[in-house]
Amino acid sequence: MSELIEKPSKLNWGTIGRALGGEPRENKIIRGASGIEHSVDLICVDDKANRVIVISSEQSPRVGALMQTDIQAAFRGTQILLTRPIAFDFASIAKKIVQQLGIMELDAQFFKSIEQANNNVVDIPANEIIRAVAAPIKMALENVEMPPLNQCLAFIQQAALIDWRGMRKRFEAAPGDVAIPLSNFLTVDSMEADRRVGICPIPLYEFSERDWDLFLTGADIEAIAERLKEMGIFQYFFPPGDQVALGLAERANVDAGLLATTIEAAPGIGHPLGTPEIIKDARKAAELIERLQDAGFLVEGELGMEATEKGSAARAIVKFRPRESFLTKLLQRLSLNLSVSPKDFMPPHA
């Protein structure tokens, strides 16, 4: 009979840290070069990669980036990697409601129907859909200890996307006609701000009930690491060289030589290269690039290496995952010539 494992009521971030190859520390305060003491959720040391993984519930990616810079300045010989958990995302809820219910606003009739369903007056699919899309956020708030003030500020920041002026005009024209429009949320990517500053976001609102069982018990580190790979988080810490090559070719103008040198620089900034995802039997950067060309993923253009249509297709989903933050960080560190398109920051179509 297998030994029963008691599931804690709150997530121990050390579980995530161990899955990423680090050793958690008990201290939750880390001092930056400015002398400011930063409160964090986890400090996890990875001696092998000469890096410190910091998990912080800071509500603003910009402030988180400044905190990372401050800490990095105090630990010049060690690379600081910052990760920021995100508990809820109004945009993901809005998109699911639009996709599954085909409505673009939450009006009085909608809320009345939900109330009737809750009171067992009527049975409507919308009620179950709302519960389904809200359940992951509810689980995140229940299973993770996060500063209440930061969560309130994040709530206000996301709620600011609602067209309050349009709602007021509509109400003034027809008193009692209140509706929350969802259109402003449909093009919002809540992780984009983190990716833009090189911070790895952890979308807690994407965790399923099964995920919480896995992460809360913390018994199977390999399974946790595998789930982090599926979510595109693990690859931020161990970026696959072939995907890095495709990403750099899409976002910067570099020739094959500089592309190889840039890929090989990843371990030096605290990101040892992981297992390739496309070219399985190649390790060296130059060989990866050559094999990607042979397979039709890369082509040499007028300004440098370019991703082909096939190469861009391979990144269609990857570029919107947390792992993409590493490419931003790499480009910023090495000051490469960016060729960013506005499309790079648009969420994929459902």
Order of alpha helices (4+ residues) and beta strands (2+ residues): alpha-beta-beta-beta-beta-beta-alpha-beta-alpha-beta-alpha-alpha-alpha-alpha-beta-alpha-beta-alpha-alpha-alpha-alpha-alpha-alpha-beta-beta-alpha-alpha
